[in-house]
């Protein structure tokens, strides 16, 4: 092992993003230590099957075993009630424990405790952790920040969306069939979930500026009265009683404009956190973290490509953020009944007016050099850039696409496109008809 691989990498945070980065780095042979701080309160999240596939691809096994079967979900939006797919209800305390098991099984050093402070010197990073056995000081040459929205970011520029607050109240009642529901209302929207053991989770998401929230001592009754007024909340509230404290959490969309340096990187919600409306929090965290090991590997193994590696991570974080933000914008815009209310007005036009999907015309398609991942390292390559794919499409089924598009464009008017592709493909010319159909569907020619 060379000297850079021998340098310990410290990951702050053991959620899906931090865990995925740690597992990826271990596969590359790095020494990794993860600092895990227990979640301050019990939480439940709904995830889709594509999240399950993402977790599987990241290498999680024990964490996946904590996931229950999919539960039905009902949605009441813009005056219409529908049964919209299904989702798995993730009990985060169980799921997070599964992540720790996966990390230990893969040789990741675990330190469980509260981070009290950190500093950077000539010899790397120093992080102070308060554990049940006392204070510990950890040292590392590279730092991965994966502590979510709460991750410190002093001096880092951030783009913030409409200021948003989510109020979570637990309820307890008799056992019922697990289910979830979403309902819009004048001042926001609610997400409700019930697990088989009778626990109910009801969350109200509101606009900070216009919600008119009462003093803290009146907040529980205010929130619960709002929930009781919602038709979709009835199956979750009937026969149940509020229990425990009300938890208020910021859910403002936030983008860290500078998510990577030469010896540090931010992933998950520490890099970009979007509106919880889409219900894809874990998916977003994984999406921002899966290629981080290749970025880190390049920074440590090929520092001459550091600028390219940083540009790669920054561009992908920003693209993910704006893609999910526009998905939320378009969903908010569907709600016409409350269009004039402040909550909806602030969100139906943010972050911009750029369409989520744009029609691609041949004149909009170009060939450019962009950073890509190859053999766990970042390098630059020719890619095909379109309005819908601003970061570029490198290859399809292992075949680089830029040379194929160039071959099509360099032909004469009398050349048949399939023959041009076949000539460019060489011994793989049998793929020409299939590739031509795909390229035409993309609008490239």
Steps between C-alpha positions, in 0.01 A plus 500: 500500500639840407526786748178673392294183551655457844368842606184454703180648363256627759127500419282716726153346496377143456182552303446362148733758340786463747455123505505473120821705477666292772410171331621629164831614648554165671455323166781721370726395788490811717508509879169657604364614835135607537372713786137419580281707728165340599193665353347738760146374439324212331408564139333319215544557126326371192723366224436366151632185336766700313641596840514132594693430180735790574569366849570156354741646243681691777571173681253515789374161614410515870331837450283357222382220728339760729266619223136387518282407206352788295191669644217672308509878465209737432537858379252787511637781281325774304162367613562150363551187709700214353686187599852593395737205494639358823795572724699321768492652847853517632537516878821698509629370834489142366625597156789707639605210721504279192736747329740473794496121471581526129788737569655279766468190282695680230787604722400859572609631839200635694504768767163575657467832675442874469744713303612787723733679262735468206804678361739473209876532523807427292477132590130461413176506695439465871145419620401485867225252588319448831419130537346300784857400595625857507658746260689383191703688245502364145751589230461467126649623175165533322159602634155401370219719639177297505314632804199619305338841514654567841858472369698817579578711197668815626628704209330286234261670259152349497199541277178481701149443375175612668543465876308190600422327831375145561315426826496132597263362764484136612168336575433164662201274449390142434672296231379577146603405150814699408424790267608848396322807365574849369257794497536861393342783699491878485816558701705197392467124484500201733661156486356225716623148571387211719703190586360162598574546871262796532753780470384793285718777359327819387709779353384844394727702266444877495653825380701669776412856398124458460405212732412726792621242751406559865743506796683175573269398784200517265668337201395140575128582517527726195663227294262229616193712433625559146549127451157413638345723234647292217282232346792269423619516862188338643614133465825590676344699784182305577545306823849643550650764726798736457806381686841646571638835392435686178813508287563805282752452219613732225425365154616800299670406172873573536785468251861526612669687217846360579457133601859377456862600556835328459471310831128515586163432341134547596237239409132439570301778663827666603556574130144556384164451666174551315134529588367182668196505273641243259557248781840418355731618779699177516509474120639853474763424765610187318505680165741760633723242669535206261773659286677676787748211553627549141538874567692434823711233333599747227581777747730266694650291218519753218518848652587638155132435417370666818334787315321254269385285794368802688316626192344156452358486854385863502318465167320184605391641835357808329330297227337272758386794710333688216347185351328410827410864567326523162313176566368656821418827323291320238316299763418814698378664182238226460319622813253756363257518794751687719699673226453845655622396846853613601630144549413400144590831339856480633555147370328478164767715329813399693784440415444624144278462193723251319284203391571169668524336159585686183447396141832409344566610142810400299631857501495498883724193521877543527815303575714629785755380753369438850629315809386137522564199726719223364665226708417682828675819384385826342628581155374714215340352191292603202129487580177597326342807663131585461258740676365199691846361577723803573766283665520285192437139399822305472410150389216256449552130567872569524514678162626863498231710335692811390693317222175346374321837485803650324493218242133571430563871461802454275310293246379636168128553425489177301646282780257280690532572877499130585792438263694788657445357846594150389829628360576687824414196714736261324462148641191615690319615187207268580398755765455774239119466454435502875731797560352698214151455640619620842685803358194605299278472808736734684457761225872510419451467123 
